[in-house]
Amino acid sequence: MVNKELRERIIALVHQEVVPAIGCTEPMCVALCTARATERLGCRPDRIEALLSANIIKNAMGVGIPGTGMIGLPIAIALGALIGKSAYQLEVLKDLTPEALAEGKKYVEEHSIVIKQKENISEKLYAEVICTAGDKQATAIIAGSHTHFVDEGEMQTVDVSSVDEPALNLRLVYDFATTSPLDEIDFILEARTLNMNAARESLKGNYGHNLGKTIDRPLSKGIFGNSIYSHIISRTASACDARMGGAMIPVMSNSGSGNQGICATNPVCVYAKENENTEEELIRALMLSHLTAIYIKQSLGTLSALCGCVVASIGSSCGITYLMGGDYERICYSVKNMIANLTGMICDGAKPACSLKITSGVSTAVLSALLAMEGKCVGSSEGIVDDSVDKSIHNLTSIGADAMIKTDDMVLNIMTSKQMC
């Protein structure tokens, strides 16, 4: 068993990285920053200027803003100023009303919001909002993580972690998830509550591309069958449809991403229910899934050119392998199988089509777990997979964080040449 002091540090890390969020976390981050700047101003701003990193812009351009029927940053910024509360963190807009929405739309039409890319910064997650009213001005800056406020001039020295992050490896992740006292980790069930509810709520409307609902229809059942596999895909895609389509539904995020939280949760929950696993097994599988994703993000970074569903799907594959009765060796197999398949999937912003990528990731998660349980594993003679599972993970993250930088630039150039925020 992992010693108590280290368990407490890991639990603090999970609490930091697995949090509720309403809507896509990038526009909510900017809305949060706007809310804080407005609070500092002390009155309604006449003008708002948002200076954002390229990755924030990329992930906020095409995504629905909850409860508005609109996409993109302008309405998120307007509502952040009008009704946002920074104390709500990534649920900053949860007090939205029809009256506030009408006021927010009017504010956008007044052209009082200016959005620009922040120049000469290396930080991929950066939002600076300047609110002005008459001769008064107030600024707020978020950097490094979606809720981490910093002071102007602090960027060179700021430590964006609010907890003493333990250095993780897959063995430690596995030991923590499978041996910790249950009452210390059962809080992870809140992820099931929120994210499976999002899947159910999605069926009440038409969100995004309706991928989850499509997979549940009779024609699709003739193709996919009425199986655990099809249910895993549909429940995961449905939650993503709702979130990307602007439903006013909270989800439990992972490492700053609601889609990653959904992808790390719903496949594990569906499999556990239909395989009749115990609640203890579900708790441990969910913790294994979420903590694996957190571990991989430690070396990948909060935002990158690599699609987050790759990371979260690796986590869910570990959780499913555990629920199938897999030991640590089999879980290592599933990780290597995932890396051999999904490495290189690009992130081209948050949008309704994210449900398609999540479906690819979840499908691969199930396949990788099945292969692992058969004792099948991609070996070190193949591609970027190494004998060491941790080295394989770092090979993946080095490609996503370093080698794909030019890819990220090209993706953003393509997106911004089509439309501007």
C-alpha positions in Angstrom: 0.0 0.0 0.0 1.2 3.6 -0.7 2.2 5.3 2.5 -0.3 7.8 4.0 1.7 11.0 3.3 2.0 10.2 -0.4 -1.6 9.1 -0.6 -2.6 12.5 0.8 -0.6 14.3 -1.8 -2.1 12.2 -4.6 -5.6 12.8 -3.3 -4.9 16.5 -3.2 -3.7 16.3 -6.8 -6.9 14.5 -7.9 -9.1 17.0 -6.2 -7.2 19.8 -8.1 -7.5 18.1 -11.5 -10.9 16.5 -11.3 -13.4 19.2 -10.9 -16.9 20.1 -12.1 -17.2 22.4 -15.2 -20.1 23.8 -17.2 -19.3 24.0 -20.9 -16.0 23.8 -22.6 -13.2 24.8 -20.3 -11.4 27.2 -22.6 -14.3 29.7 -23.0 -15.2 29.2 -19.4 -11.6 30.0 -18.5 -11.9 33.3 -20.4 -15.3 34.0 -18.8 -13.8 33.3 -15.4 -11.0 35.7 -16.1 -13.5 38.3 -17.2 -15.5 37.9 -14.1 -12.5 38.4 -11.9 -11.4 41.6 -13.9 -15.0 42.9 -13.6 -15.0 42.3 -9.8 -11.8 44.2 -9.5 -13.2 47.0 -11.6 -16.3 47.2 -9.3 -18.8 48.1 -12.0 -20.0 47.0 -15.4 -17.2 47.5 -18.0 -17.8 49.7 -21.0 -15.1 47.9 -22.9 -13.4 44.5 -22.6 -10.1 43.5 -24.2 -9.1 39.8 -24.1 -5.5 38.9 -24.9 -5.4 35.1 -25.4 -2.9 32.4 -26.2 -3.2 30.7 -29.6 -4.4 27.4 -27.9 -7.1 29.2 -26.0 -8.4 30.8 -29.2 -8.2 27.4 -31.0 -10.3 25.6 -28.4 -12.9 28.3 -28.0 -13.7 29.2 -31.6 -16.3 26.6 -32.5 -17.8 25.4 -29.3 -21.3 26.0 -27.9 -21.6 28.2 -24.8 -24.0 26.6 -22.3 -27.5 27.9 -22.2 -27.0 30.5 -25.0 -27.5 28.7 -28.3 -24.4 30.6 -29.4 -20.8 29.6 -30.1 -17.4 31.3 -29.4 -15.8 33.7 -27.0 -17.8 37.0 -27.4 -20.9 35.8 -25.6 -18.8 33.9 -23.0 -16.9 37.1 -22.2 -20.1 39.2 -22.1 -21.8 36.9 -19.7 -18.6 36.6 -17.6 -18.8 40.4 -17.1 -22.5 40.6 -16.5 -23.4 37.6 -14.3 -20.1 35.7 -13.8 -18.8 34.9 -10.3 -15.1 34.0 -10.0 -15.9 32.0 -6.9 -17.7 29.5 -9.1 -14.5 28.6 -10.9 -15.3 26.7 -14.1 -19.0 26.9 -13.3 -18.7 30.6 -13.6 -21.9 31.1 -15.7 -24.2 28.8 -13.7 -26.4 31.8 -12.7 -27.4 32.4 -16.3 -31.0 33.5 -16.9 -33.0 34.4 -20.1 -32.8 38.0 -19.1 -29.0 37.9 -18.6 -28.7 36.2 -22.0 -30.6 38.9 -23.7 -28.5 41.5 -22.0 -25.3 39.6 -23.0 -26.4 39.4 -26.7 -27.0 43.2 -26.6 -23.5 43.7 -25.1 -21.9 41.7 -27.9 -23.8 43.7 -30.5 -22.4 46.9 -29.1 -19.0 45.8 -30.2 -17.6 46.5 -26.8 -15.5 43.3 -26.8 -12.1 43.0 -28.5 -10.3 39.7 -28.8 -6.7 39.4 -29.8 -3.9 36.8 -29.7 -1.3 37.6 -27.0 2.1 38.0 -28.6 5.5 36.8 -27.4 4.3 34.3 -24.8 5.4 30.7 -24.5 2.6 29.7 -22.1 0.0 27.7 -24.1 -2.8 28.4 -21.6 -3.0 32.2 -21.1 -5.9 34.6 -20.8 -5.5 38.3 -20.0 -8.7 40.3 -19.7 -8.7 44.1 -19.3 -12.0 45.8 -18.3 -12.5 49.5 -18.7 -15.2 51.8 -17.4 -14.6 55.6 -17.9 -11.1 56.3 -16.5 -11.1 53.1 -14.4 -9.4 49.9 -15.5 -8.8 46.5 -14.0 -6.9 43.4 -15.3 -7.0 39.7 -14.5 -4.7 37.0 -15.8 -5.1 33.2 -15.9 -2.1 31.1 -16.9 -0.9 27.5 -16.7 -4.2 26.0 -15.7 -7.8 27.0 -16.3 -8.4 28.5 -12.9 -5.0 29.7 -11.8 -4.8 33.5 -11.5 -1.4 35.2 -11.6 -0.3 38.8 -11.2 1.1 40.9 -14.0 4.8 40.4 -14.4 4.7 37.1 -12.5 4.7 34.9 -15.6 8.5 34.2 -15.5 8.5 32.8 -12.0 4.9 31.6 -11.3 4.4 28.0 -10.2 1.0 27.1 -11.7 0.5 24.1 -9.4 -1.5 24.8 -6.3 -0.5 21.5 -4.7 2.8 19.8 -4.2 2.5 17.4 -7.2 3.9 14.0 -6.6 6.1 12.5 -9.4 3.8 9.8 -10.8 4.6 6.6 -12.7 2.2 3.9 -13.8 3.1 1.5 -11.0 2.4 4.2 -8.4 -0.9 5.1 -10.1 -1.9 1.4 -10.1 -0.9 0.8 -6.5 -2.7 3.9 -5.3 -5.9 3.1 -7.1 -6.0 -0.6 -6.2 -4.8 -0.5 -2.5 -5.9 2.8 -1.0 -8.6 2.7 1.7 -11.9 2.9 -0.1 -13.2 5.8 2.1 -10.2 7.9 0.9 -11.0 7.6 -2.8 -14.7 7.0 -3.1 -15.2 10.7 -3.8 -14.4 9.8 -7.5 -18.0 8.4 -7.8 -19.1 12.0 -8.2 -17.6 11.8 -11.7 -20.0 9.0 -12.4 -22.9 11.0 -11.1 -22.2 14.1 -13.3 -20.9 12.5 -16.5 -23.4 9.7 -16.8 -26.2 12.2 -16.1 -24.8 14.3 -18.9 -25.2 11.3 -21.2 -28.9 10.9 -20.1 -29.7 14.6 -20.4 -28.2 14.6 -23.9 -31.0 12.3 -25.1 -33.6 15.0 -24.2 -32.4 17.4 -26.9 -30.5 17.5 -30.2 -26.9 18.5 -29.4 -23.9 18.7 -31.7 -24.0 15.9 -34.3 -26.2 13.6 -32.2 -23.6 10.9 -32.4 -24.7 9.3 -29.2 -28.3 9.2 -30.2 -27.4 7.9 -33.7 -25.5 4.9 -32.3 -28.6 4.1 -30.2 -31.0 4.0 -33.2 -32.3 0.8 -34.7 -30.2 1.0 -37.9 -27.0 1.5 -35.8 -27.9 -1.5 -33.6 -28.1 -3.6 -36.7 -24.4 -2.6 -37.3 -22.9 -2.3 -33.8 -25.4 -4.6 -32.0 -27.0 -4.0 -28.7 -23.8 -4.7 -26.8 -21.6 -3.4 -24.0 -19.4 -2.1 -26.7 -22.1 0.0 -28.4 -23.4 1.2 -25.1 -19.9 2.4 -24.1 -19.6 4.4 -27.3 -23.1 5.9 -27.2 -23.0 6.9 -23.5 -19.6 8.6 -23.9 -20.5 10.3 -27.2 -23.8 11.5 -25.9 -22.2 13.3 -22.9 -19.8 14.9 -25.3 -22.6 15.9 -27.7 -24.3 17.7 -24.9 -21.2 19.4 -23.6 -19.9 20.6 -27.0 -23.4 21.5 -28.1 -23.9 24.0 -25.3 -26.2 22.2 -22.9 -26.4 23.7 -19.4 -25.1 20.5 -17.9 -22.2 20.2 -15.4 -19.6 17.5 -16.1 -16.6 16.3 -14.1 -13.5 17.4 -15.9 -10.0 16.0 -15.9 -6.8 18.1 -16.2 -8.8 21.1 -17.4 -10.9 19.3 -19.9 -14.6 18.2 -19.6 -14.2 15.8 -22.6 -11.2 14.2 -21.0 -13.3 13.8 -17.8 -16.2 12.2 -19.8 -13.8 9.9 -21.7 -12.1 8.8 -18.4 -15.4 8.1 -16.7 -18.3 6.9 -18.9 -16.6 3.9 -20.6 -15.6 2.6 -17.2 -19.0 3.2 -15.6 -20.9 1.5 -18.5 -18.6 -1.5 -18.5 -18.8 -1.9 -14.7 -22.6 -1.8 -14.7 -23.1 -4.2 -17.6 -20.3 -6.6 -16.4 -21.9 -6.5 -12.8 -18.7 -5.4 -11.1 -18.9 -4.3 -7.5 -19.0 -0.7 -6.4 -15.5 -1.1 -4.9 -14.2 -2.3 -8.3 -15.8 0.6 -10.0 -14.3 3.1 -7.6 -10.8 1.7 -8.0 -11.2 1.5 -11.8 -12.4 5.1 -12.0 -9.5 6.3 -9.9 -7.1 4.3 -12.0 -8.6 5.8 -15.2 -8.5 9.4 -13.9 -5.1 9.3 -12.3 -3.6 7.7 -15.4 -4.8 10.6 -17.4 -3.5 13.0 -14.8 -0.1 11.3 -14.9 0.1 11.5 -18.7 -0.8 15.1 -18.7 2.0 15.9 -16.3 4.5 15.6 -19.2 2.2 16.5 -22.0 0.9 19.8 -20.6 -2.6 21.2 -20.2 -3.0 22.2 -23.8 -1.2 20.6 -26.7 -1.5 19.6 -30.4 -2.3 16.1 -29.3 -6.1 15.4 -28.8 -6.9 15.0 -25.2 -9.1 11.9 -25.9 -5.9 10.0 -26.6 -4.8 10.6 -23.0 -8.2 10.0 -21.4 -8.9 6.9 -23.5 -5.6 5.4 -22.2 -7.0 6.0 -18.7 -10.3 4.3 -19.5 -8.6 1.4 -21.2 -6.7 0.8 -17.9 -9.9 1.0 -15.9 -11.7 -1.4 -18.2 -8.8 -3.8 -18.2 -8.9 -3.7 -14.4 -12.6 -4.4 -14.4 -12.0 -7.4 -16.7 -9.8 -8.8 -14.0 -6.5 -7.6 -15.4 -3.4 -7.2 -13.2 -0.7 -4.6 -13.5 1.0 -6.4 -16.3 -2.2 -6.6 -18.4 -2.8 -2.9 -17.7 0.7 -2.1 -19.0 -0.2 -4.1 -22.1 -3.4 -2.0 -22.7 -1.4 1.2 -22.4 1.1 0.1 -25.0 -1.6 -1.1 -27.3 -3.3 2.4 -27.0 0.0 4.2 -27.7 0.6 2.1 -30.8 -2.8 3.1 -32.2 -3.8 6.6 -31.4 -0.5 8.6 -31.2 -0.7 11.6 -33.5 -4.4 12.4 -33.4 -4.5 16.2 -33.7 -6.4 18.6 -31.6 -8.2 21.1 -33.9 -10.1 22.9 -31.2 -13.1 22.2 -29.1 -16.2 21.6 -31.2 -19.2 19.3 -31.7 -17.1 17.0 -33.8 -15.0 16.1 -30.7 -17.6 13.3 -30.1 -16.2 11.6 -33.2 -12.7 11.7 -31.9 -13.9 10.5 -28.5 -15.6 7.6 -30.2 -12.4 6.6 -31.9 -10.5 6.8 -28.6 -13.1 4.8 -26.6 -13.3 2.1 -29.4 -9.6 1.7 -29.2 -9.7 1.6 -25.4 -12.0 -1.5 -25.5 -10.0 -3.2 -28.2 -6.7 -2.6 -26.3 -8.2 -4.0 -23.1 -9.4 -7.1 -24.9 -6.0 -7.7 -26.5 -4.3 -7.1 -23.1 -6.5 -9.7 -21.5 -5.5 -12.2 -24.2 -1.9 -11.5 -23.3 -1.3 -9.6 -26.6 0.8 -6.4 -26.5 2.6 -4.3 -29.1 6.3 -4.8 -28.5 9.4 -2.5 -28.5 10.3 -3.6 -32.0 7.2 -1.7 -33.2 7.1 2.0 -33.6 7.4 4.3 -30.5 6.5 1.6 -28.0 9.2 0.7 -25.5 9.8 -2.2 -23.2 9.1 0.3 -20.3 5.5 1.4 -20.1 6.6 4.7 -18.6 9.1 5.3 -21.4 6.3 4.5 -23.9 4.1 7.1 -22.3 6.9 9.7 -22.4 7.5 8.9 -26.0 3.9 9.7 -26.6 4.0 13.0 -24.7 7.2 14.1 -26.2 5.6 13.8 -29.7 2.5 15.7 -28.5 4.3 18.4 -26.5 7.4 19.0 -28.7 7.3 17.4 -32.1 3.8 18.6 -32.9 4.4 22.3 -32.2 4.5 23.1 -35.9 1.4 21.0 -36.4 -0.4 23.1 -33.8 0.6 26.3 -35.6 -0.6 25.0 -38.9 -4.0 23.9 -37.4 -4.5 27.4 -35.9 -3.6 29.1 -39.1 -6.1 27.0 -41.0 -8.8 27.6 -38.5 -8.3 31.4 -38.2 -8.2 31.8 -42.0 -11.7 30.4 -42.1 -13.2 32.5 -39.3 -12.1 35.0 -36.7 -13.4 35.2 -33.1 
